[in-house]
Amino acid sequence: MAHQRQQSPVGHHAAMDDVRLGSTLRVLRIRKHLRQSDVARRAGLRRETVSRLERGGLGRAPVDVVRAVATALGATVDLRLRWQGADIDRVAGAAHADLHESVAGRLARLSGWVWRAEVSFSIYGERGVIDILAWHEETRSLLIIELKTELADPQHLVATMHRRSRLAREIAGQYGWRPAHVSSWVILTEGSTNRRRVRQHQRLLASAFPDNGRVVRRWLGAPAGPIAALSFWSDVHSGSVRRSIGQTKRVRSPRIDSPERG
């Protein structure tokens, strides 16, 4: 008896999704009274490619080809990444929450600091949410903290932090805080991808955030004047900080690393 190759559950579900999507493309084409050659001409492809997609052969087709066929039919392709049965947005959200609680645990150990989490604002039509807004009453120091598990768009990050710094005094006013100066701190989750992205955009990021982790450590203990920093945050473990956040004496201070510059 010939050996039959068994398909893994993941491969089986992917094949089923490919067939389902291919069938959907075919139904849309028929509803629009189009031939495969018509769709191919609109998409700039060969008719054989359209035929293969309709038969469920998406696994061999580049994403831009699938999108071209969908566009030719007046549809769009919404790619959704899943991991261990969960939407990746939920996974990323959990990672962000762990980073948030780790940083909050660090702030809880510092004397003189209070903070607000997830501070939303709407000023003159400009809207946004600040991950952590921290206040040091004695020195009237306001600190805007942005948490990033992934550095996706450095230019957008720089523009966003500039806008928040510009609006910071009005945002802080809702809590009765009157800052003498405003500082910003971008915290990236430690990882090779984030470090590579920082190196790739070194000039832009170093110009916007000239201070590093060493500067932040000293400054948090005795704020004096404004800083603009970017650093890496390590030792973020899912659930560990969440369990101990109410017992700040037991929270281990994560290492604040300086970004690689030069």
Summary of the structure (lengths in Angstrom):
residues: 262
radius of gyration: 25.1
end to end distance: 63.4
largest distance: 82.0
contacts: 721
relative contact order: 0.10
helix: 48%
strand: 20%
